[in-house]
Amino acid sequence: MKKTPVEPKYIQEGYLRGCTETTYVELREGEAGLHGKETARTALVGKDQEGRWVCLALDGEKTWSRGYKTIRAAIRNAVRV
């Protein structure tokens, strides 16, 4: 899993939902516990007001997840909007 910090000012407002410390993540499905082939995936995650990670986008599509302690859990439990 490769993590790259991204400034929130470079992300469209519709994606942020009030999150800070946004991070672009490149990963394989098996690294996050996603089912399927071992293909490369991308995600955008951020910290909510409580300091927990939420998944904002997965493969360029908006997602929603509640706050989790780890980035992997937020990506694994994300639901497409």
Buried (B, 14 or more C-beta within 10 A) or exposed (E): EEEEEBEBEEBEEEBBEEBEEBBBBEBEBEBBEBEEEEEEBEBBBBBBEEEBBBBBBBEEEBBEBEBBEEBBBBBBBBEEE
